[in-house]
Amino acid sequence: MPLEATVYILRCADGSYYTGLTKQPVEARLWEHNEGLYDGYTRKRRPVVLVFTETYDRMLDAIAREQQIKGWTRAKKEALIARRYHCLPTLAATRTGPDLRRQPPATLD
């Protein structure tokens, strides 16, 4: 029997997102977050609401996905939460594209 792991995203009371991973039922983990049982990001941002889950058969796949999502922008996380998968490539391109705010250094001719 495969060991399942769930990647989840919580929306915190301050509007921020927390991405986590659990081997236990996600409802139990959500309860732990809302009870403030562990010191961490969500403890001072309660209550939290579960807004997204994905379940994996392999722990290594779940860990990789959690790390991937943690590196995403807020806009990309919101597209994932809304299941707007078609938006993800465009949002990824804007994250890795050129930074138009940066200007090349001035040269003295």
N, CA, C and O atoms as a DFTB+ gen file, in Angstrom:
436 C
 N C O
     1  1       0.843      -1.180       0.000
     2  2       0.000       0.000       0.000
     3  2       0.886       1.240       0.000
     4  3       1.759       1.372       0.859
     5  1       0.677       2.155      -0.953
     6  2       1.545       3.335      -1.035
     7  2       1.259       4.324       0.096
     8  3       0.133       4.449       0.576
     9  1       2.302       5.007       0.494
    10  2       2.186       6.060       1.499
    11  2       1.771       7.336       0.791
    12  3       2.458       7.786      -0.126
    13  1       0.668       7.920       1.199
    14  2       0.200       9.144       0.568
    15  2       0.665      10.368       1.340
    16  3       0.809      10.344       2.563
    17  1       0.892      11.424       0.598
    18  2       1.244      12.710       1.193
    19  2       0.433      13.779       0.473
    20  3       0.224      13.704      -0.738
    21  1      -0.016      14.765       1.220
    22  2      -0.836      15.829       0.657
    23  2      -0.101      17.155       0.746
    24  3       0.383      17.547       1.808
    25  1      -0.027      17.835      -0.385
    26  2       0.476      19.203      -0.447
    27  2      -0.751      20.097      -0.329
    28  3      -1.759      19.857      -0.994
    29  1      -0.673      21.119       0.506
    30  2      -1.843      21.966       0.711
    31  2      -1.435      23.431       0.760
    32  3      -0.291      23.773       1.059
    33  1      -2.409      24.285       0.455
    34  2      -2.222      25.728       0.581
    35  2      -3.320      26.244       1.501
    36  3      -4.496      25.913       1.346
    37  1      -2.903      27.066       2.465
    38  2      -3.828      27.720       3.376
    39  2      -3.853      29.213       3.087
    40  3      -2.820      29.813       2.787
    41  1      -5.027      29.805       3.177
    42  2      -5.119      31.262       3.141
    43  2      -5.221      31.713       4.590
    44  3      -6.115      31.293       5.324
    45  1      -4.307      32.560       4.982
    46  2      -4.243      33.028       6.366
    47  2      -5.136      34.245       6.557
    48  3      -5.554      34.877       5.587
    49  1      -5.422      34.566       7.804
    50  2      -6.292      35.688       8.140
    51  2      -5.763      37.011       7.585
    52  3      -6.550      37.911       7.293
    53  1      -4.445      37.141       7.436
    54  2      -3.873      38.373       6.902
    55  2      -3.831      38.392       5.374
    56  3      -3.303      39.331       4.778
    57  1      -4.395      37.340       4.730
    58  2      -4.445      37.285       3.272
    59  2      -3.256      36.593       2.635
    60  3      -3.258      36.355       1.428
    61  1      -2.247      36.268       3.416
    62  2      -1.085      35.571       2.864
    63  2      -1.408      34.088       2.671
    64  3      -2.433      33.592       3.137
    65  1      -0.509      33.399       1.974
    66  2      -0.678      31.969       1.721
    67  2       0.446      31.195       2.392
    68  3       1.589      31.647       2.459
    69  1       0.091      30.023       2.882
    70  2       1.062      29.106       3.462
    71  2       0.949      27.789       2.713
    72  3      -0.148      27.251       2.563
    73  1       2.066      27.270       2.247
    74  2       2.098      25.978       1.560
    75  2       2.764      24.968       2.471
    76  3       3.842      25.215       3.011
    77  1       2.116      23.831       2.636
    78  2       2.635      22.799       3.520
    79  2       2.455      21.412       2.946
    80  3       1.953      21.229       1.837
    81  1       2.881      20.438       3.734
    82  2       2.878      19.034       3.337
    83  2       2.541      18.206       4.563
    84  3       3.041      18.478       5.655
    85  1       1.692      17.193       4.392
    86  2       1.345      16.340       5.519
    87  2       1.099      14.910       5.070
    88  3       0.657      14.661       3.948
    89  1       1.394      13.976       5.967
    90  2       1.067      12.569       5.736
    91  2      -0.249      12.208       6.420
    92  3      -0.848      11.177       6.115
    93  1      -0.692      13.043       7.329
    94  2      -1.941      12.770       8.028
    95  2      -3.119      13.314       7.215
    96  3      -2.901      14.044       6.247
    97  1      -4.353      12.982       7.578
    98  2      -5.488      13.591       6.876
    99  2      -5.385      15.110       6.924
   100  3      -5.108      15.683       7.978
   101  1      -5.606      15.752       5.802
   102  2      -5.393      17.199       5.707
   103  2      -6.314      17.968       6.662
   104  3      -5.949      19.045       7.132
   105  1      -7.494      17.430       6.950
   106  2      -8.397      18.089       7.887
   107  2      -7.783      18.144       9.293
   108  3      -7.950      19.124      10.018
   109  1      -7.071      17.074       9.659
   110  2      -6.400      17.052      10.972
   111  2      -5.283      18.088      11.012
   112  3      -5.099      18.765      12.023
   113  1      -4.544      18.215       9.926
   114  2      -3.458      19.208       9.871
   115  2      -4.024      20.616       9.916
   116  3      -3.462      21.491      10.573
   117  1      -5.137      20.843       9.220
   118  2      -5.797      22.145       9.251
   119  2      -6.207      22.489      10.679
   120  3      -6.022      23.624      11.120
   121  1      -6.756      21.531      11.396
   122  2      -7.145      21.733      12.787
   123  2      -5.934      22.137      13.627
   124  3      -6.017      23.057      14.441
   125  1      -4.801      21.442      13.426
   126  2      -3.578      21.777      14.170
   127  2      -3.142      23.217      13.909
   128  3      -2.765      23.936      14.835
   129  1      -3.197      23.636      12.633
   130  2      -2.843      25.022      12.298
   131  2      -3.761      25.994      13.035
   132  3      -3.292      26.960      13.638
   133  1      -5.068      25.737      12.987
   134  2      -6.027      26.662      13.595
   135  2      -5.989      26.661      15.117
   136  3      -6.374      27.647      15.746
   137  1      -5.536      25.577      15.707
   138  2      -5.382      25.530      17.159
   139  2      -4.066      26.167      17.613
   140  3      -3.871      26.413      18.803
   141  1      -3.168      26.431      16.666
   142  2      -1.879      27.027      17.009
   143  2      -0.988      26.084      17.790
   144  3      -0.229      26.522      18.655
   145  1      -1.069      24.791      17.496
   146  2      -0.311      23.799      18.257
   147  2       1.193      23.903      18.067
   148  3       1.960      23.510      18.945
   149  1       1.615      24.425      16.935
   150  2       3.049      24.521      16.652
   151  2       3.412      25.965      16.376
   152  3       2.653      26.704      15.748
   153  1       4.569      26.351      16.849
   154  2       5.058      27.694      16.581
   155  2       5.517      27.735      15.134
   156  3       6.307      26.892      14.709
   157  1       5.040      28.682      14.392
   158  2       5.433      28.788      12.992
   159  2       4.656      29.894      12.299
   160  3       4.021      30.727      12.947
   161  1       4.716      29.890      10.983
   162  2       4.161      30.956      10.157
   163  2       2.678      31.205      10.438
   164  3       2.263      32.357      10.571
   165  1       1.882      30.150      10.529
   166  2       0.432      30.332      10.634
   167  2      -0.057      30.673      12.038
   168  3      -1.187      31.133      12.198
   169  1       0.756      30.460      13.036
   170  2       0.292      30.639      14.417
   171  2      -0.241      32.045      14.691
   172  3      -1.251      32.208      15.376
   173  1       0.431      33.042      14.163
   174  2       0.004      34.433      14.382
   175  2      -0.903      34.939      13.261
   176  3      -1.255      36.118      13.223
   177  1      -1.278      34.042      12.353
   178  2      -2.090      34.439      11.201
   179  2      -3.402      33.653      11.137
   180  3      -3.968      33.445      10.064
   181  1      -3.867      33.225      12.303
   182  2      -5.108      32.449      12.372
   183  2      -6.319      33.374      12.379
   184  3      -6.224      34.533      12.782
   185  1      -7.468      32.847      11.925
   186  2      -7.687      31.496      11.429
   187  2      -7.172      31.330      10.000
   188  3      -7.005      32.299       9.259
   189  1      -6.929      30.086       9.645
   190  2      -6.510      29.748       8.289
   191  2      -7.603      28.914       7.635
   192  3      -8.370      28.223       8.305
   193  1      -7.652      28.998       6.311
   194  2      -8.661      28.279       5.536
   195  2      -7.941      27.446       4.486
   196  3      -7.040      27.942       3.810
   197  1      -8.325      26.203       4.347
   198  2      -7.760      25.325       3.331
   199  2      -8.324      25.726       1.973
   200  3      -9.540      25.743       1.784
   201  1      -7.428      26.053       1.015
   202  2      -7.891      26.505      -0.300
   203  2      -7.417      25.614      -1.445
   204  3      -7.880      25.769      -2.575
   205  1      -6.490      24.673      -1.166
   206  2      -5.977      23.836      -2.253
   207  2      -5.321      22.587      -1.685
   208  3      -4.649      22.647      -0.655
   209  1      -5.518      21.455      -2.356
   210  2      -4.813      20.220      -1.993
   211  2      -4.464      19.434      -3.249
   212  3      -5.169      19.488      -4.256
   213  1      -3.371      18.711      -3.164
   214  2      -2.963      17.705      -4.146
   215  2      -2.393      16.542      -3.357
   216  3      -1.626      16.748      -2.417
   217  1      -2.755      15.329      -3.726
   218  2      -2.271      14.153      -3.016
   219  2      -1.346      13.352      -3.919
   220  3      -1.613      13.180      -5.108
   221  1      -0.258      12.865      -3.341
   222  2       0.772      12.126      -4.066
   223  2       0.998      10.772      -3.419
   224  3       0.920      10.632      -2.199
   225  1       1.275       9.785      -4.242
   226  2       1.584       8.443      -3.746
   227  2       2.999       8.365      -3.197
   228  3       3.277       7.585      -2.286
   229  1       3.888       9.172      -3.751
   230  2       5.297       9.140      -3.330
   231  2       5.655      10.424      -2.592
   232  3       5.377      11.531      -3.054
   233  1       6.278      10.246      -1.436
   234  2       6.674      11.388      -0.616
   235  2       7.633      12.311      -1.373
   236  3       7.528      13.533      -1.261
   237  1       8.558      11.744      -2.135
   238  2       9.514      12.577      -2.877
   239  2       8.809      13.490      -3.874
   240  3       9.228      14.631      -4.068
   241  1       7.750      13.003      -4.504
   242  2       6.981      13.834      -5.437
   243  2       6.278      14.963      -4.692
   244  3       6.233      16.096      -5.170
   245  1       5.732      14.652      -3.525
   246  2       5.048      15.670      -2.730
   247  2       6.019      16.740      -2.248
   248  3       5.704      17.929      -2.274
   249  1       7.187      16.320      -1.812
   250  2       8.204      17.282      -1.351
   251  2       8.618      18.205      -2.495
   252  3       8.741      19.416      -2.312
   253  1       8.829      17.626      -3.670
   254  2       9.222      18.433      -4.831
   255  2       8.134      19.439      -5.193
   256  3       8.431      20.589      -5.516
   257  1       6.876      19.007      -5.138
   258  2       5.769      19.900      -5.477
   259  2       5.625      21.016      -4.437
   260  3       5.400      22.170      -4.799
   261  1       5.752      20.683      -3.162
   262  2       5.678      21.699      -2.115
   263  2       6.749      22.770      -2.337
   264  3       6.457      23.964      -2.263
   265  1       7.971      22.354      -2.604
   266  2       9.062      23.300      -2.823
   267  2       8.810      24.147      -4.068
   268  3       9.100      25.344      -4.085
   269  1       8.270      23.516      -5.108
   270  2       7.963      24.256      -6.331
   271  2       6.952      25.363      -6.051
   272  3       7.169      26.517      -6.421
   273  1       5.853      25.013      -5.399
   274  2       4.800      25.990      -5.114
   275  2       5.310      27.091      -4.195
   276  3       4.955      28.256      -4.376
   277  1       6.131      26.747      -3.216
   278  2       6.673      27.757      -2.299
   279  2       7.487      28.816      -3.037
   280  3       7.591      29.951      -2.573
   281  1       8.057      28.459      -4.167
   282  2       8.845      29.415      -4.943
   283  2       8.027      30.272      -5.887
   284  3       8.574      31.152      -6.552
   285  1       6.744      30.037      -5.956
   286  2       5.885      30.756      -6.889
   287  2       5.455      32.112      -6.344
   288  3       5.468      32.363      -5.139
   289  1       5.073      32.976      -7.284
   290  2       4.511      34.277      -6.924
   291  2       3.096      34.090      -6.384
   292  3       2.489      33.033      -6.551
   293  1       2.594      35.111      -5.749
   294  2       1.213      35.093      -5.263
   295  2       0.236      34.876      -6.420
   296  3      -0.706      34.095      -6.294
   297  1       0.452      35.554      -7.536
   298  2      -0.448      35.427      -8.689
   299  2      -0.489      33.991      -9.205
   300  3      -1.550      33.480      -9.562
   301  1       0.652      33.361      -9.240
   302  2       0.699      31.989      -9.733
   303  2       0.009      31.040      -8.752
   304  3      -0.693      30.121      -9.175
   305  1       0.199      31.250      -7.455
   306  2      -0.505      30.437      -6.453
   307  2      -2.015      30.622      -6.580
   308  3      -2.770      29.656      -6.475
   309  1      -2.454      31.852      -6.804
   310  2      -3.886      32.111      -6.930
   311  2      -4.464      31.465      -8.180
   312  3      -5.605      31.004      -8.163
   313  1      -3.700      31.423      -9.257
   314  2      -4.156      30.724     -10.463
   315  2      -4.282      29.230     -10.185
   316  3      -5.241      28.600     -10.632
   317  1      -3.342      28.663      -9.465
   318  2      -3.402      27.245      -9.105
   319  2      -4.616      26.967      -8.224
   320  3      -5.349      26.007      -8.462
   321  1      -4.830      27.789      -7.225
   322  2      -5.969      27.631      -6.320
   323  2      -7.285      27.672      -7.097
   324  3      -8.203      26.903      -6.812
   325  1      -7.372      28.571      -8.078
   326  2      -8.583      28.724      -8.898
   327  2      -8.662      27.683     -10.008
   328  3      -9.619      27.668     -10.781
   329  1      -7.658      26.813     -10.087
   330  2      -7.589      25.771     -11.123
   331  2      -7.517      26.371     -12.536
   332  3      -8.009      25.783     -13.499
   333  1      -6.900      27.544     -12.636
   334  2      -6.694      28.179     -13.940
   335  2      -5.320      27.761     -14.462
   336  3      -4.409      28.578     -14.603
   337  1      -5.203      26.478     -14.738
   338  2      -3.918      25.901     -15.141
   339  2      -3.370      26.547     -16.415
   340  3      -2.156      26.649     -16.591
   341  1      -4.261      26.979     -17.292
   342  2      -3.821      27.596     -18.541
   343  2      -3.057      28.905     -18.307
   344  3      -2.312      29.343     -19.183
   345  1      -3.230      29.525     -17.156
   346  2      -2.534      30.781     -16.840
   347  2      -1.119      30.554     -16.312
   348  3      -0.296      31.469     -16.350
   349  1      -0.825      29.359     -15.826
   350  2       0.455      29.120     -15.149
   351  2       1.675      29.381     -16.040
   352  3       2.627      30.004     -15.571
   353  1       1.693      28.930     -17.312
   354  2       2.890      29.213     -18.125
   355  2       3.159      30.707     -18.302
   356  3       4.309      31.142     -18.248
   357  1       2.115      31.483     -18.510
   358  2       2.291      32.931     -18.674
   359  2       2.816      33.556     -17.395
   360  3       3.712      34.400     -17.434
   361  1       2.265      33.148     -16.267
   362  2       2.716      33.688     -14.986
   363  2       4.144      33.269     -14.678
   364  3       4.897      34.029     -14.069
   365  1       4.516      32.080     -15.089
   366  2       5.894      31.622     -14.893
   367  2       6.853      32.443     -15.740
   368  3       7.952      32.772     -15.295
   369  1       6.444      32.772     -16.949
   370  2       7.302      33.552     -17.839
   371  2       7.545      34.942     -17.282
   372  3       8.639      35.486     -17.437
   373  1       6.548      35.526     -16.637
   374  2       6.745      36.871     -16.093
   375  2       7.682      36.848     -14.898
   376  3       8.362      37.838     -14.627
   377  1       7.729      35.740     -14.184
   378  2       8.621      35.632     -13.023
   379  2      10.079      35.523     -13.462
   380  3      10.974      36.084     -12.831
   381  1      10.299      34.797     -14.543
   382  2      11.672      34.544     -14.964
   383  2      12.119      35.452     -16.106
   384  3      13.275      35.406     -16.527
   385  1      11.210      36.268     -16.600
   386  2      11.560      37.143     -17.716
   387  2      12.465      38.277     -17.279
   388  3      12.812      38.378     -16.102
   389  1      12.845      39.124     -18.207
   390  2      13.736      40.232     -17.864
   391  2      13.056      41.202     -16.913
   392  3      11.849      41.432     -16.988
   393  1      13.840      41.755     -16.036
   394  2      13.340      42.752     -15.102
   395  2      13.427      44.106     -15.788
   396  3      14.509      44.675     -15.932
   397  1      12.291      44.607     -16.203
   398  2      12.265      45.840     -16.973
   399  2      12.535      47.073     -16.117
   400  3      12.754      48.161     -16.650
   401  1      12.521      46.913     -14.808
   402  2      12.811      48.044     -13.927
   403  2      14.302      48.352     -13.887
   404  3      14.709      49.467     -13.561
   405  1      15.091      47.376     -14.214
   406  2      16.539      47.567     -14.140
   407  2      17.047      48.167     -15.446
   408  3      16.709      47.704     -16.535
   409  1      17.815      49.142     -15.318
   410  2      18.423      49.797     -16.483
   411  2      19.888      49.429     -16.525
   412  3      20.516      49.268     -15.478
   413  1      20.447      49.292     -17.723
   414  2      21.884      49.007     -17.784
   415  2      22.665      50.179     -17.207
   416  3      22.222      51.325     -17.284
   417  1      23.821      49.894     -16.632
   418  2      24.600      50.987     -16.044
   419  2      25.011      51.999     -17.112
   420  3      25.299      51.642     -18.254
   421  1      25.030      53.253     -16.715
   422  2      25.429      54.297     -17.642
   423  2      26.908      54.139     -17.979
   424  3      27.730      53.806     -17.124
   425  1      27.215      54.383     -19.219
   426  2      28.623      54.297     -19.630
   427  2      29.125      55.714     -19.902
   428  3      28.374      56.583     -20.342
   429  1      30.381      55.920     -19.635
   430  2      31.011      57.196     -19.929
   431  2      31.716      57.075     -21.261
   432  3      32.674      56.313     -21.395
   433  1      31.254      57.812     -22.235
   434  2      31.890      57.754     -23.562
   435  2      32.863      58.864     -23.742
   436  3      33.490      58.971     -24.796
